[in-house]
Amino acid sequence: MPYNTSAIPPRMEPTGHTQLPLSRVKKIISQDSDIAMCSNNAAFIITCATEMFIQHISDAAHTQAKLERKPRRNIQYKDVATAVSHQDNLEFLEDIIPKTVPFRKIKATARETQARLRGEKPIDELLPASSRAAAAAAPLVNGAAAATAADAPIVNGEASALRVPHHADDGDDGPSNQLELEMRQAERVGPSGDPDVNMSG
């Protein structure tokens, strides 16, 4: 069965009823500690203004969806974020509806900022040109880029070409190998510095 994607036209004549539930709006207003009481008329006007704002922002987002190379009828988050960033009267929503950024770009920016604060060259400049080209052309493994020297963490203020596990269980050893290692260490030296005493009867 096809979905009904036709837009619902806004009402032109006042009916005295709202699309949003008035009781829910009153509950939201009562959560504000600055407002002691809110009359029914004020809550009704706030509800109508909210409906008009939703209509305005959805119209702006729909316009952004139609402006793309392949126009769409459905509004997505990126359309709303683009509308917020392009229109001056929606600028107050930039913190609430930010444009999405890929995580790898954020990581790269953070690495560059940390290197700049330490007074180091960026990791890309430390690598030879052939490594940079290989890192750029690295294939995806299971949907993620393969670990390269560019992904290596900065250890003791220097970019390390080796991948250093951040936690003990990040390495190739499984949890059982880690547990065996800890048990061997505990057998060698007890808490008081003496070898452990076998407690089995």
Salt bridges, closest charged atoms under 4 A:
GLU51 OE1 - ARG11 NH2 3.84
GLU68 OE2 - ARG72 NH2 3.13
GLU68 OE2 - LYS78 NZ 3.82
ASP79 OD1 - ARG72 NH2 2.80
GLU120 OE1 - ARG118 NH1 3.76
GLU180 OE1 - ARG184 NH2 3.84
